[in-house]
């Protein structure tokens, strides 16, 4: 029996040029009558900064950043859907948005498990072989640790 795709975790750094990956996530959601959970992972704050700010200030700052990212992502999703989908097409379910602090690959894997996602979709930018060998990429880390299908969409540095 073929696996069912009912929840797609779309991971994005929300930078310019990530539209082709989201386009693929939307297509998969429509084709499979699935929901999309859009996740953006915020890199951890600098420990140096956190050492000098009171805990309440860093918590408030994180909350404000998360809400700001959610708003920005929501606006970008609306713009994308309005410009990309024909009037009679729509997603089977409204996209959900999550913004979480942490190390991207770890947070993506934790979210996929928590959501019982059936597929992860993410973009991967061109980078040098040396950078991949020494640093790795979030996409490579997710591929190597995932127990569900991971669809990687190649992204060009200047694509929309």
PyMOL commands that place a pseudoatom at each C-alpha (Angstrom):
pseudoatom trace, name=CA, resn=UNK, resi=1, chain=A, elem=C, hetatm=0, pos=[0.000, 0.000, 0.000]
pseudoatom trace, name=CA, resn=UNK, resi=2, chain=A, elem=C, hetatm=0, pos=[1.320, 3.444, -0.898]
pseudoatom trace, name=CA, resn=UNK, resi=3, chain=A, elem=C, hetatm=0, pos=[1.998, 5.800, 2.003]
pseudoatom trace, name=CA, resn=UNK, resi=4, chain=A, elem=C, hetatm=0, pos=[-0.546, 8.547, 2.603]
pseudoatom trace, name=CA, resn=UNK, resi=5, chain=A, elem=C, hetatm=0, pos=[0.634, 12.128, 2.712]
pseudoatom trace, name=CA, resn=UNK, resi=6, chain=A, elem=C, hetatm=0, pos=[-1.654, 14.038, 5.056]
pseudoatom trace, name=CA, resn=UNK, resi=7, chain=A, elem=C, hetatm=0, pos=[0.653, 16.498, 6.852]
pseudoatom trace, name=CA, resn=UNK, resi=8, chain=A, elem=C, hetatm=0, pos=[3.496, 18.297, 5.120]
pseudoatom trace, name=CA, resn=UNK, resi=9, chain=A, elem=C, hetatm=0, pos=[6.091, 20.090, 7.200]
pseudoatom trace, name=CA, resn=UNK, resi=10, chain=A, elem=C, hetatm=0, pos=[7.511, 22.874, 5.063]
pseudoatom trace, name=CA, resn=UNK, resi=11, chain=A, elem=C, hetatm=0, pos=[10.738, 24.258, 6.546]
pseudoatom trace, name=CA, resn=UNK, resi=12, chain=A, elem=C, hetatm=0, pos=[11.943, 27.644, 5.348]
pseudoatom trace, name=CA, resn=UNK, resi=13, chain=A, elem=C, hetatm=0, pos=[14.540, 30.228, 6.226]
pseudoatom trace, name=CA, resn=UNK, resi=14, chain=A, elem=C, hetatm=0, pos=[12.062, 32.791, 4.758]
pseudoatom trace, name=CA, resn=UNK, resi=15, chain=A, elem=C, hetatm=0, pos=[14.785, 34.394, 2.673]
pseudoatom trace, name=CA, resn=UNK, resi=16, chain=A, elem=C, hetatm=0, pos=[14.417, 35.608, -0.876]
pseudoatom trace, name=CA, resn=UNK, resi=17, chain=A, elem=C, hetatm=0, pos=[14.460, 32.815, -3.386]
pseudoatom trace, name=CA, resn=UNK, resi=18, chain=A, elem=C, hetatm=0, pos=[12.578, 30.243, -1.321]
pseudoatom trace, name=CA, resn=UNK, resi=19, chain=A, elem=C, hetatm=0, pos=[9.394, 30.476, -3.396]
pseudoatom trace, name=CA, resn=UNK, resi=20, chain=A, elem=C, hetatm=0, pos=[10.105, 27.361, -5.543]
pseudoatom trace, name=CA, resn=UNK, resi=21, chain=A, elem=C, hetatm=0, pos=[10.207, 25.194, -2.415]
pseudoatom trace, name=CA, resn=UNK, resi=22, chain=A, elem=C, hetatm=0, pos=[6.929, 26.598, -1.100]
pseudoatom trace, name=CA, resn=UNK, resi=23, chain=A, elem=C, hetatm=0, pos=[5.427, 26.163, -4.560]
pseudoatom trace, name=CA, resn=UNK, resi=24, chain=A, elem=C, hetatm=0, pos=[6.301, 22.456, -4.335]
pseudoatom trace, name=CA, resn=UNK, resi=25, chain=A, elem=C, hetatm=0, pos=[4.780, 22.203, -0.842]
pseudoatom trace, name=CA, resn=UNK, resi=26, chain=A, elem=C, hetatm=0, pos=[1.538, 23.792, -2.061]
pseudoatom trace, name=CA, resn=UNK, resi=27, chain=A, elem=C, hetatm=0, pos=[1.405, 21.448, -5.063]
pseudoatom trace, name=CA, resn=UNK, resi=28, chain=A, elem=C, hetatm=0, pos=[1.925, 18.415, -2.841]
pseudoatom trace, name=CA, resn=UNK, resi=29, chain=A, elem=C, hetatm=0, pos=[-0.734, 19.636, -0.394]
pseudoatom trace, name=CA, resn=UNK, resi=30, chain=A, elem=C, hetatm=0, pos=[-3.280, 20.091, -3.194]
pseudoatom trace, name=CA, resn=UNK, resi=31, chain=A, elem=C, hetatm=0, pos=[-2.424, 16.774, -4.864]
pseudoatom trace, name=CA, resn=UNK, resi=32, chain=A, elem=C, hetatm=0, pos=[-2.628, 14.844, -1.593]
pseudoatom trace, name=CA, resn=UNK, resi=33, chain=A, elem=C, hetatm=0, pos=[-5.418, 16.774, 0.168]
pseudoatom trace, name=CA, resn=UNK, resi=34, chain=A, elem=C, hetatm=0, pos=[-2.888, 17.466, 2.928]
pseudoatom trace, name=CA, resn=UNK, resi=35, chain=A, elem=C, hetatm=0, pos=[-2.288, 20.250, 5.387]
pseudoatom trace, name=CA, resn=UNK, resi=36, chain=A, elem=C, hetatm=0, pos=[0.891, 22.351, 5.365]
pseudoatom trace, name=CA, resn=UNK, resi=37, chain=A, elem=C, hetatm=0, pos=[2.667, 23.367, 8.529]
pseudoatom trace, name=CA, resn=UNK, resi=38, chain=A, elem=C, hetatm=0, pos=[5.118, 26.146, 7.686]
pseudoatom trace, name=CA, resn=UNK, resi=39, chain=A, elem=C, hetatm=0, pos=[8.028, 26.172, 10.132]
pseudoatom trace, name=CA, resn=UNK, resi=40, chain=A, elem=C, hetatm=0, pos=[10.752, 28.761, 10.483]
pseudoatom trace, name=CA, resn=UNK, resi=41, chain=A, elem=C, hetatm=0, pos=[13.550, 28.106, 12.953]
pseudoatom trace, name=CA, resn=UNK, resi=42, chain=A, elem=C, hetatm=0, pos=[15.229, 31.063, 14.625]
pseudoatom trace, name=CA, resn=UNK, resi=43, chain=A, elem=C, hetatm=0, pos=[18.879, 30.468, 15.414]
pseudoatom trace, name=CA, resn=UNK, resi=44, chain=A, elem=C, hetatm=0, pos=[19.541, 30.684, 19.174]
pseudoatom trace, name=CA, resn=UNK, resi=45, chain=A, elem=C, hetatm=0, pos=[20.305, 34.125, 20.518]
pseudoatom trace, name=CA, resn=UNK, resi=46, chain=A, elem=C, hetatm=0, pos=[23.908, 34.914, 21.199]
pseudoatom trace, name=CA, resn=UNK, resi=47, chain=A, elem=C, hetatm=0, pos=[24.818, 33.632, 24.697]
pseudoatom trace, name=CA, resn=UNK, resi=48, chain=A, elem=C, hetatm=0, pos=[26.858, 36.783, 25.243]
pseudoatom trace, name=CA, resn=UNK, resi=49, chain=A, elem=C, hetatm=0, pos=[23.764, 38.965, 24.838]
pseudoatom trace, name=CA, resn=UNK, resi=50, chain=A, elem=C, hetatm=0, pos=[21.616, 36.696, 27.026]
pseudoatom trace, name=CA, resn=UNK, resi=51, chain=A, elem=C, hetatm=0, pos=[24.210, 36.864, 29.831]
pseudoatom trace, name=CA, resn=UNK, resi=52, chain=A, elem=C, hetatm=0, pos=[23.773, 40.641, 30.105]
pseudoatom trace, name=CA, resn=UNK, resi=53, chain=A, elem=C, hetatm=0, pos=[20.012, 40.929, 29.744]
pseudoatom trace, name=CA, resn=UNK, resi=54, chain=A, elem=C, hetatm=0, pos=[17.534, 40.009, 32.458]
pseudoatom trace, name=CA, resn=UNK, resi=55, chain=A, elem=C, hetatm=0, pos=[15.685, 36.748, 31.742]
pseudoatom trace, name=CA, resn=UNK, resi=56, chain=A, elem=C, hetatm=0, pos=[12.351, 38.589, 31.437]
pseudoatom trace, name=CA, resn=UNK, resi=57, chain=A, elem=C, hetatm=0, pos=[13.816, 40.869, 28.750]
pseudoatom trace, name=CA, resn=UNK, resi=58, chain=A, elem=C, hetatm=0, pos=[15.143, 38.001, 26.647]
pseudoatom trace, name=CA, resn=UNK, resi=59, chain=A, elem=C, hetatm=0, pos=[11.838, 36.107, 26.971]
pseudoatom trace, name=CA, resn=UNK, resi=60, chain=A, elem=C, hetatm=0, pos=[9.909, 39.226, 25.895]
pseudoatom trace, name=CA, resn=UNK, resi=61, chain=A, elem=C, hetatm=0, pos=[12.324, 39.797, 23.013]
pseudoatom trace, name=CA, resn=UNK, resi=62, chain=A, elem=C, hetatm=0, pos=[11.973, 36.170, 21.822]
pseudoatom trace, name=CA, resn=UNK, resi=63, chain=A, elem=C, hetatm=0, pos=[8.186, 36.417, 21.981]
pseudoatom trace, name=CA, resn=UNK, resi=64, chain=A, elem=C, hetatm=0, pos=[8.219, 39.656, 19.965]
pseudoatom trace, name=CA, resn=UNK, resi=65, chain=A, elem=C, hetatm=0, pos=[10.545, 38.117, 17.365]
pseudoatom trace, name=CA, resn=UNK, resi=66, chain=A, elem=C, hetatm=0, pos=[8.369, 35.017, 17.046]
pseudoatom trace, name=CA, resn=UNK, resi=67, chain=A, elem=C, hetatm=0, pos=[5.208, 37.087, 16.581]
pseudoatom trace, name=CA, resn=UNK, resi=68, chain=A, elem=C, hetatm=0, pos=[6.973, 39.332, 14.063]
pseudoatom trace, name=CA, resn=UNK, resi=69, chain=A, elem=C, hetatm=0, pos=[8.116, 36.309, 12.028]
pseudoatom trace, name=CA, resn=UNK, resi=70, chain=A, elem=C, hetatm=0, pos=[4.623, 34.753, 12.157]
pseudoatom trace, name=CA, resn=UNK, resi=71, chain=A, elem=C, hetatm=0, pos=[3.102, 37.975, 10.828]
pseudoatom trace, name=CA, resn=UNK, resi=72, chain=A, elem=C, hetatm=0, pos=[5.699, 38.253, 8.056]
pseudoatom trace, name=CA, resn=UNK, resi=73, chain=A, elem=C, hetatm=0, pos=[5.242, 34.591, 7.078]
pseudoatom trace, name=CA, resn=UNK, resi=74, chain=A, elem=C, hetatm=0, pos=[1.447, 34.935, 7.078]
pseudoatom trace, name=CA, resn=UNK, resi=75, chain=A, elem=C, hetatm=0, pos=[1.664, 37.939, 4.749]
pseudoatom trace, name=CA, resn=UNK, resi=76, chain=A, elem=C, hetatm=0, pos=[4.058, 36.136, 2.411]
pseudoatom trace, name=CA, resn=UNK, resi=77, chain=A, elem=C, hetatm=0, pos=[1.779, 33.077, 2.287]
pseudoatom trace, name=CA, resn=UNK, resi=78, chain=A, elem=C, hetatm=0, pos=[-1.240, 35.241, 1.426]
pseudoatom trace, name=CA, resn=UNK, resi=79, chain=A, elem=C, hetatm=0, pos=[0.703, 37.043, -1.314]
pseudoatom trace, name=CA, resn=UNK, resi=80, chain=A, elem=C, hetatm=0, pos=[1.977, 33.749, -2.704]
pseudoatom trace, name=CA, resn=UNK, resi=81, chain=A, elem=C, hetatm=0, pos=[-1.445, 32.114, -2.793]
pseudoatom trace, name=CA, resn=UNK, resi=82, chain=A, elem=C, hetatm=0, pos=[-3.045, 35.194, -4.392]
pseudoatom trace, name=CA, resn=UNK, resi=83, chain=A, elem=C, hetatm=0, pos=[-0.388, 35.361, -7.121]
pseudoatom trace, name=CA, resn=UNK, resi=84, chain=A, elem=C, hetatm=0, pos=[0.196, 31.649, -7.761]
pseudoatom trace, name=CA, resn=UNK, resi=85, chain=A, elem=C, hetatm=0, pos=[-3.162, 29.895, -7.442]
pseudoatom trace, name=CA, resn=UNK, resi=86, chain=A, elem=C, hetatm=0, pos=[-5.989, 30.292, -9.903]
pseudoatom trace, name=CA, resn=UNK, resi=87, chain=A, elem=C, hetatm=0, pos=[-9.219, 31.670, -8.477]
pseudoatom trace, name=CA, resn=UNK, resi=88, chain=A, elem=C, hetatm=0, pos=[-10.911, 28.272, -8.309]
pseudoatom trace, name=CA, resn=UNK, resi=89, chain=A, elem=C, hetatm=0, pos=[-7.944, 26.546, -6.583]
pseudoatom trace, name=CA, resn=UNK, resi=90, chain=A, elem=C, hetatm=0, pos=[-7.206, 26.688, -2.918]
pseudoatom trace, name=CA, resn=UNK, resi=91, chain=A, elem=C, hetatm=0, pos=[-5.354, 24.729, -0.312]
pseudoatom trace, name=CA, resn=UNK, resi=92, chain=A, elem=C, hetatm=0, pos=[-7.407, 21.975, 1.294]
pseudoatom trace, name=CA, resn=UNK, resi=93, chain=A, elem=C, hetatm=0, pos=[-6.594, 23.412, 4.759]
pseudoatom trace, name=CA, resn=UNK, resi=94, chain=A, elem=C, hetatm=0, pos=[-5.332, 26.824, 5.844]
pseudoatom trace, name=CA, resn=UNK, resi=95, chain=A, elem=C, hetatm=0, pos=[-1.539, 26.774, 6.342]
pseudoatom trace, name=CA, resn=UNK, resi=96, chain=A, elem=C, hetatm=0, pos=[-0.364, 26.634, 9.939]
pseudoatom trace, name=CA, resn=UNK, resi=97, chain=A, elem=C, hetatm=0, pos=[2.654, 28.673, 10.989]
pseudoatom trace, name=CA, resn=UNK, resi=98, chain=A, elem=C, hetatm=0, pos=[5.236, 27.748, 13.605]
pseudoatom trace, name=CA, resn=UNK, resi=99, chain=A, elem=C, hetatm=0, pos=[8.271, 29.768, 14.585]
pseudoatom trace, name=CA, resn=UNK, resi=100, chain=A, elem=C, hetatm=0, pos=[10.647, 28.102, 17.009]
pseudoatom trace, name=CA, resn=UNK, resi=101, chain=A, elem=C, hetatm=0, pos=[14.081, 28.946, 18.385]
pseudoatom trace, name=CA, resn=UNK, resi=102, chain=A, elem=C, hetatm=0, pos=[16.847, 26.377, 18.233]
pseudoatom trace, name=CA, resn=UNK, resi=103, chain=A, elem=C, hetatm=0, pos=[19.172, 24.552, 15.913]
pseudoatom trace, name=CA, resn=UNK, resi=104, chain=A, elem=C, hetatm=0, pos=[17.310, 24.195, 12.595]
pseudoatom trace, name=CA, resn=UNK, resi=105, chain=A, elem=C, hetatm=0, pos=[17.798, 20.484, 11.851]
pseudoatom trace, name=CA, resn=UNK, resi=106, chain=A, elem=C, hetatm=0, pos=[16.922, 19.460, 15.414]
pseudoatom trace, name=CA, resn=UNK, resi=107, chain=A, elem=C, hetatm=0, pos=[13.824, 21.658, 15.575]
pseudoatom trace, name=CA, resn=UNK, resi=108, chain=A, elem=C, hetatm=0, pos=[12.616, 20.451, 12.159]
pseudoatom trace, name=CA, resn=UNK, resi=109, chain=A, elem=C, hetatm=0, pos=[12.991, 16.809, 13.179]
pseudoatom trace, name=CA, resn=UNK, resi=110, chain=A, elem=C, hetatm=0, pos=[11.236, 17.393, 16.525]
pseudoatom trace, name=CA, resn=UNK, resi=111, chain=A, elem=C, hetatm=0, pos=[8.372, 19.232, 14.819]
pseudoatom trace, name=CA, resn=UNK, resi=112, chain=A, elem=C, hetatm=0, pos=[7.962, 16.480, 12.209]
pseudoatom trace, name=CA, resn=UNK, resi=113, chain=A, elem=C, hetatm=0, pos=[7.672, 13.885, 14.955]
pseudoatom trace, name=CA, resn=UNK, resi=114, chain=A, elem=C, hetatm=0, pos=[5.303, 15.970, 17.101]
pseudoatom trace, name=CA, resn=UNK, resi=115, chain=A, elem=C, hetatm=0, pos=[3.034, 16.706, 14.115]
pseudoatom trace, name=CA, resn=UNK, resi=116, chain=A, elem=C, hetatm=0, pos=[3.207, 13.131, 12.858]
pseudoatom trace, name=CA, resn=UNK, resi=117, chain=A, elem=C, hetatm=0, pos=[4.194, 14.646, 9.506]
pseudoatom trace, name=CA, resn=UNK, resi=118, chain=A, elem=C, hetatm=0, pos=[4.178, 12.400, 6.462]
pseudoatom trace, name=CA, resn=UNK, resi=119, chain=A, elem=C, hetatm=0, pos=[6.674, 14.475, 4.456]
pseudoatom trace, name=CA, resn=UNK, resi=120, chain=A, elem=C, hetatm=0, pos=[9.202, 17.261, 4.959]
pseudoatom trace, name=CA, resn=UNK, resi=121, chain=A, elem=C, hetatm=0, pos=[9.752, 19.752, 2.145]
pseudoatom trace, name=CA, resn=UNK, resi=122, chain=A, elem=C, hetatm=0, pos=[12.583, 22.249, 2.209]
pseudoatom trace, name=CA, resn=UNK, resi=123, chain=A, elem=C, hetatm=0, pos=[14.869, 24.141, -0.109]
pseudoatom trace, name=CA, resn=UNK, resi=124, chain=A, elem=C, hetatm=0, pos=[18.630, 23.850, -0.329]
pseudoatom trace, name=CA, resn=UNK, resi=125, chain=A, elem=C, hetatm=0, pos=[20.800, 26.648, -1.650]
pseudoatom trace, name=CA, resn=UNK, resi=126, chain=A, elem=C, hetatm=0, pos=[23.863, 26.223, -3.746]
pseudoatom trace, name=CA, resn=UNK, resi=127, chain=A, elem=C, hetatm=0, pos=[26.977, 26.157, -1.613]
pseudoatom trace, name=CA, resn=UNK, resi=128, chain=A, elem=C, hetatm=0, pos=[30.527, 25.050, -2.065]
pseudoatom trace, name=CA, resn=UNK, resi=129, chain=A, elem=C, hetatm=0, pos=[31.531, 21.437, -1.563]
pseudoatom trace, name=CA, resn=UNK, resi=130, chain=A, elem=C, hetatm=0, pos=[34.020, 22.513, 1.085]
pseudoatom trace, name=CA, resn=UNK, resi=131, chain=A, elem=C, hetatm=0, pos=[31.316, 24.271, 3.089]
pseudoatom trace, name=CA, resn=UNK, resi=132, chain=A, elem=C, hetatm=0, pos=[29.125, 21.159, 2.964]
pseudoatom trace, name=CA, resn=UNK, resi=133, chain=A, elem=C, hetatm=0, pos=[31.986, 18.901, 4.064]
pseudoatom trace, name=CA, resn=UNK, resi=134, chain=A, elem=C, hetatm=0, pos=[32.999, 21.000, 7.056]
pseudoatom trace, name=CA, resn=UNK, resi=135, chain=A, elem=C, hetatm=0, pos=[29.705, 22.571, 8.083]
pseudoatom trace, name=CA, resn=UNK, resi=136, chain=A, elem=C, hetatm=0, pos=[27.039, 20.398, 6.497]
pseudoatom trace, name=CA, resn=UNK, resi=137, chain=A, elem=C, hetatm=0, pos=[23.698, 21.849, 5.610]
pseudoatom trace, name=CA, resn=UNK, resi=138, chain=A, elem=C, hetatm=0, pos=[20.385, 21.770, 7.384]
pseudoatom trace, name=CA, resn=UNK, resi=139, chain=A, elem=C, hetatm=0, pos=[18.900, 19.831, 4.470]
pseudoatom trace, name=CA, resn=UNK, resi=140, chain=A, elem=C, hetatm=0, pos=[21.627, 17.174, 4.651]
pseudoatom trace, name=CA, resn=UNK, resi=141, chain=A, elem=C, hetatm=0, pos=[21.186, 16.793, 8.395]
pseudoatom trace, name=CA, resn=UNK, resi=142, chain=A, elem=C, hetatm=0, pos=[17.423, 16.395, 8.009]
pseudoatom trace, name=CA, resn=UNK, resi=143, chain=A, elem=C, hetatm=0, pos=[17.809, 13.837, 5.207]
pseudoatom trace, name=CA, resn=UNK, resi=144, chain=A, elem=C, hetatm=0, pos=[20.220, 11.749, 7.268]
pseudoatom trace, name=CA, resn=UNK, resi=145, chain=A, elem=C, hetatm=0, pos=[18.029, 11.770, 10.380]
pseudoatom trace, name=CA, resn=UNK, resi=146, chain=A, elem=C, hetatm=0, pos=[14.527, 11.577, 8.950]
pseudoatom trace, name=CA, resn=UNK, resi=147, chain=A, elem=C, hetatm=0, pos=[12.327, 8.508, 9.046]
pseudoatom trace, name=CA, resn=UNK, resi=148, chain=A, elem=C, hetatm=0, pos=[9.831, 10.073, 6.622]
pseudoatom trace, name=CA, resn=UNK, resi=149, chain=A, elem=C, hetatm=0, pos=[10.305, 11.231, 3.030]
pseudoatom trace, name=CA, resn=UNK, resi=150, chain=A, elem=C, hetatm=0, pos=[12.184, 14.501, 2.596]
pseudoatom trace, name=CA, resn=UNK, resi=151, chain=A, elem=C, hetatm=0, pos=[11.709, 16.425, -0.633]
pseudoatom trace, name=CA, resn=UNK, resi=152, chain=A, elem=C, hetatm=0, pos=[14.579, 18.840, -1.295]
pseudoatom trace, name=CA, resn=UNK, resi=153, chain=A, elem=C, hetatm=0, pos=[14.007, 21.627, -3.808]
pseudoatom trace, name=CA, resn=UNK, resi=154, chain=A, elem=C, hetatm=0, pos=[17.204, 23.145, -5.229]
pseudoatom trace, name=CA, resn=UNK, resi=155, chain=A, elem=C, hetatm=0, pos=[17.187, 26.910, -4.818]
pseudoatom trace, name=CA, resn=UNK, resi=156, chain=A, elem=C, hetatm=0, pos=[19.224, 29.388, -6.780]
pseudoatom trace, name=CA, resn=UNK, resi=157, chain=A, elem=C, hetatm=0, pos=[20.675, 32.350, -4.972]
pseudoatom trace, name=CA, resn=UNK, resi=158, chain=A, elem=C, hetatm=0, pos=[18.692, 34.872, -7.034]
pseudoatom trace, name=CA, resn=UNK, resi=159, chain=A, elem=C, hetatm=0, pos=[15.420, 33.011, -7.710]
pseudoatom trace, name=CA, resn=UNK, resi=160, chain=A, elem=C, hetatm=0, pos=[12.011, 34.251, -6.604]
for i in range(1, 160): cmd.bond("trace and resi %d" % i, "trace and resi %d" % (i + 1))
show_as sticks, trace
zoom trace
